[in-house]
């Protein structure tokens, strides 16, 4: 569903007039932009509540001998790792914290070989996460990061959201009702309960595609 469609769905639930663009001028668009903020906040919360099938992706980096730091292209510093595979050597890599990496690089003679460990270390000028790997590669290896890659905030009318739309619409509506302060708060409580129920339903449906995963969510 597109950004403009999501905003208009929320506006209708609020008994407001729909708009032809989110970013236009005028009083109606001023409120539409506020609703757009609620839509993006709701999208972020729903994206973070579950490892959605639609967000699962694989980011690949190819090593160069004697280089241990790489940019994880396309990550935009907005992802969750599911697992990391050294696809060349056919084994799963393990995370180690910065202190462990410092120990290996600064107080010992660094090893070279097939990378087995990884650690995230900063962000590039392009906004992508940088990753250190160890041992230092002694050849070319293909490293695959299986991740849930969350979308950037919606901004253009035609920007498309790929996760289920119903919990996002209901949660954004609840936020808008709460902002208005209607009904002494009870209406917003009911709206949040509807959003939570819709999210649970969508997670259960998506989880059926991944029976190996444990169902959990939070709003």
C-alpha positions in Angstrom: 0.0 0.0 0.0 1.3 3.5 -0.9 1.9 6.4 1.5 -1.0 8.4 0.2 -3.3 5.4 0.5 -2.3 4.8 4.1 -2.7 8.4 5.0 -6.2 8.6 3.4 -7.3 5.4 5.1 -6.4 7.0 8.5 -8.1 10.3 7.5 -11.3 8.4 6.6 -11.3 6.6 10.0 -11.0 10.1 11.6 -13.9 11.4 9.5 -11.6 13.8 7.8 -11.5 14.7 4.1 -9.0 12.7 2.0 -6.2 14.5 0.2 -4.6 14.1 -3.3 -1.0 14.5 -1.9 0.5 14.3 1.6 3.0 17.1 1.1 0.8 19.8 -0.5 -0.2 23.2 1.0 -3.3 24.2 2.8 -5.0 23.3 6.1 -6.1 19.9 5.0 -2.6 19.0 4.0 -1.2 20.3 7.3 -3.2 17.7 9.1 -2.4 15.1 6.4 1.3 15.7 7.1 0.7 15.1 10.8 -1.2 11.9 10.0 1.8 11.0 7.8 4.0 11.2 10.8 1.7 8.9 12.7 1.8 6.5 9.8 5.6 6.4 9.7 5.8 5.9 13.5 3.2 3.1 13.3 5.1 1.5 10.5 8.4 1.6 12.5 6.7 0.0 15.5 5.0 -2.7 13.4 8.3 -3.4 11.5 10.1 -3.9 14.8 7.5 -6.2 16.3 8.3 -9.2 14.1 10.8 -10.5 11.5 8.3 -10.1 8.6 8.7 -12.3 5.5 8.4 -9.2 3.3 11.4 -7.6 5.1 13.8 -10.6 5.0 16.7 -10.1 2.7 20.3 -11.2 2.2 23.2 -8.6 2.1 26.4 -10.0 0.6 30.0 -8.8 0.9 33.0 -10.2 -0.9 36.3 -10.0 1.0 39.7 -9.1 -0.2 42.8 -10.6 1.2 44.3 -8.7 4.2 41.2 -6.4 4.6 39.0 -6.9 7.7 36.6 -3.9 7.6 33.8 -3.7 5.0 30.7 -1.6 4.2 27.5 -3.6 4.3 26.0 -2.1 1.2 22.3 -1.5 1.3 21.9 -2.0 5.1 21.2 1.7 5.8 22.0 1.0 9.5 18.4 -0.2 9.8 18.3 -4.0 10.0 18.3 -7.0 12.4 20.6 -9.9 11.8 19.0 -13.3 11.5 22.2 -15.2 10.8 25.6 -14.7 9.1 27.1 -17.3 6.8 30.6 -17.7 5.3 29.2 -19.1 2.1 32.6 -19.9 0.7 33.7 -22.0 3.7 30.2 -23.3 4.4 29.8 -22.4 8.1 27.8 -20.0 10.2 29.7 -17.0 11.6 29.5 -15.9 15.2 29.1 -12.4 16.7 31.8 -11.1 19.0 31.8 -7.7 20.8 34.2 -4.8 20.4 36.2 -5.8 23.5 36.9 -9.2 22.0 38.0 -7.7 18.7 40.3 -5.3 20.4 41.8 -8.2 22.3 42.5 -10.0 19.1 43.8 -7.1 17.1 45.7 -5.1 19.7 47.1 -7.5 22.3 47.8 -10.5 20.1 49.2 -11.3 16.7 46.0 -11.2 14.4 45.3 -14.4 12.7 44.6 -14.8 9.0 42.3 -17.3 7.4 38.6 -17.9 6.7 36.5 -15.3 8.6 34.6 -16.9 11.5 33.6 -13.9 13.6 32.0 -10.5 13.0 31.4 -7.2 14.8 29.6 -4.0 13.6 31.9 -1.0 13.7 30.5 2.4 12.7 28.5 3.7 9.8 29.9 4.8 6.3 29.3 8.2 4.8 26.5 6.5 2.7 24.7 5.6 5.9 25.5 1.9 5.6 26.7 -0.2 8.5 30.4 -1.1 8.6 31.5 -4.6 9.8 34.8 -6.0 11.0 35.5 -9.7 10.4 38.0 -12.1 11.9 40.3 -13.9 11.2 41.6 -11.4 8.7 40.7 -12.9 5.3 43.6 -14.6 3.5 41.7 -14.9 0.2 38.3 -14.1 -1.4 35.3 -15.2 0.7 31.6 -14.5 0.2 29.9 -13.5 3.4 26.1 -13.5 3.5 24.1 -11.6 6.1 20.5 -12.8 6.3 18.6 -9.9 7.8 15.3 -8.2 8.3 15.8 -5.0 6.4 13.4 -2.3 7.6 12.2 0.3 5.1 13.2 3.9 5.2 10.4 6.4 6.3 7.7 7.0 3.7 7.9 10.4 2.2 6.6 10.5 -1.4 3.0 9.8 -2.2 3.8 6.7 -4.2 6.3 5.2 -1.7 5.2 1.7 -1.0 5.0 -0.1 2.4 5.5 -3.9 2.1 4.4 -5.1 5.6 0.7 -5.7 6.4 -1.2 -2.5 6.3 -4.1 -3.1 8.7 -2.1 -2.9 12.0 -0.3 0.2 10.7 -3.5 2.0 9.8 -5.1 1.1 13.1 -2.1 2.1 15.2 -1.7 5.4 13.3 -5.4 6.0 13.9 -5.0 5.4 17.6 -2.1 7.8 17.8 -4.2 10.5 16.0 -7.2 9.9 18.4 -4.8 10.2 21.3 -3.4 13.4 20.0 -6.8 14.9 19.7 -7.6 13.9 23.3 -11.1 12.6 22.4 -13.5 10.8 24.7 -11.4 11.2 27.8 -8.9 8.7 26.4 -11.2 5.7 26.1 -11.6 5.9 22.4 -7.8 5.8 21.9 -7.6 2.9 24.3 -10.1 1.0 22.2 -8.2 1.9 19.1 -4.9 0.7 20.5 -6.5 -2.6 21.5 -7.8 -3.0 17.9 -4.3 -2.3 16.6 -2.7 -4.8 18.9 -5.2 -7.5 18.0 -4.7 -6.8 14.3 -0.9 -7.0 14.7 -1.2 -10.4 16.6 -3.3 -11.8 13.7 -0.9 -10.7 11.1 2.1 -12.0 13.0 0.4 -15.4 13.4 -0.3 -15.5 9.7 3.3 -14.6 8.8 4.7 -17.0 11.4 3.0 -19.9 9.6 5.6 -19.3 6.8 8.4 -19.7 9.3 7.5 -22.4 11.8 11.0 -22.4 13.1 10.6 -18.9 14.6 9.3 -18.1 18.0 6.2 -15.9 18.0 6.7 -12.6 19.9 5.6 -9.1 19.4 5.3 -5.8 21.2 3.6 -2.5 20.5 
